[in-house]
Amino acid sequence: MEYSQQRVQFGRPIGSFQALKHQMADVHVLGETARSAADAAPGSARLAAVAQVHCSDVFTKVAAEMIQLHGGIAITWGHPAHRYFPRAHATAQLFGAPHHHLSRVHR
């Protein structure tokens, strides 16, 4: 949010564009659903499997959206955004592939 108020395109902060507001709102909702899934995970192995798959997917999507919202600065060494995208893909596989966890849920 802070960066979207600083970055200016067409003479306006990019955070004032409706499409980007919707994009940032969608990212916020994804983050909140991931938080809810993680909070529910300690309750059972099945919920933990759901949380692992959902949170990994959300991390990947949010990292990709962050790069899009930050533009060119996100892929430079001067900004930490470039580190999150590969980290999201790696951590999605860290405790097992998503299809493994989904098979546990479907049983």
C-alpha positions in Angstrom: 0.0 0.0 0.0 2.7 2.4 1.0 4.6 2.0 -2.3 1.4 2.3 -4.4 0.9 5.8 -2.9 4.5 6.8 -3.7 4.8 5.4 -7.3 3.4 7.9 -9.8 2.1 7.0 -13.4 0.2 9.4 -15.6 0.6 12.1 -13.0 -1.3 10.1 -10.3 -0.2 7.7 -7.6 -0.9 4.2 -8.9 -2.8 3.4 -5.7 -5.5 5.7 -6.9 -6.3 3.5 -9.9 -9.4 1.4 -9.4 -8.0 -1.7 -11.0 -5.0 -1.7 -8.7 -7.2 -1.0 -5.7 -9.2 -4.2 -6.6 -5.9 -6.1 -7.0 -4.7 -5.0 -3.6 -8.0 -5.9 -2.0 -7.9 -9.4 -3.5 -4.4 -9.8 -2.1 -5.6 -8.7 1.3 -8.5 -11.2 1.2 -6.1 -14.0 0.2 -3.9 -13.1 3.1 -6.8 -13.2 5.6 -8.0 -16.6 4.3 -4.5 -18.0 4.7 -4.3 -16.6 8.2 -7.7 -18.3 9.0 -6.5 -21.6 7.6 -3.3 -21.4 9.6 -5.1 -20.6 12.8 -7.4 -23.6 12.3 -4.6 -26.0 11.4 -3.6 -27.1 14.9 -7.1 -28.6 15.3 -6.5 -31.7 13.1 -4.3 -33.3 10.6 -6.9 -32.8 7.9 -7.1 -29.0 8.6 -3.3 -28.9 8.7 -3.2 -30.4 5.2 -5.7 -27.9 3.9 -3.8 -25.0 5.5 -0.5 -26.2 3.9 -2.0 -26.3 0.4 -3.9 -23.1 0.8 -1.2 -21.0 2.4 1.4 -22.2 -0.1 -0.9 -21.2 -3.0 -1.6 -17.9 -1.4 2.1 -17.2 -0.8 2.8 -17.9 -4.5 -0.1 -15.7 -5.7 0.7 -12.8 -3.3 4.4 -12.8 -4.3 3.5 -12.7 -8.0 1.0 -9.8 -7.4 3.6 -8.0 -5.3 6.1 -8.1 -8.2 3.4 -6.8 -10.6 2.4 -4.0 -8.3 5.9 -2.9 -7.6 6.9 -2.9 -11.3 10.5 -2.9 -12.4 11.9 -2.1 -9.0 10.6 -5.5 -7.7 13.2 -7.4 -9.8 16.2 -5.3 -8.9 18.7 -6.0 -6.1 17.6 -2.7 -4.5 14.3 -4.0 -3.4 13.6 -7.2 -1.4 10.5 -8.1 -3.4 12.5 -10.3 -5.9 13.4 -12.8 -3.1 9.8 -13.7 -2.2 8.7 -15.2 -5.6 11.3 -18.0 -5.7 10.9 -18.5 -2.0 7.2 -19.0 -2.4 7.7 -21.7 -5.0 10.3 -23.5 -2.9 8.3 -23.5 0.3 5.2 -24.9 -1.5 7.2 -28.1 -1.9 9.0 -28.0 1.5 6.7 -30.3 3.5 5.4 -32.3 0.6 3.8 -31.6 -2.7 0.3 -30.1 -2.6 -1.2 -33.1 -4.3 0.1 -35.3 -1.5 -1.7 -33.1 1.1 -4.9 -33.0 -1.0 -4.9 -36.8 -1.2 -5.0 -36.8 2.7 -8.0 -34.4 2.6 -10.0 -36.5 0.1 -9.7 -39.7 2.2 
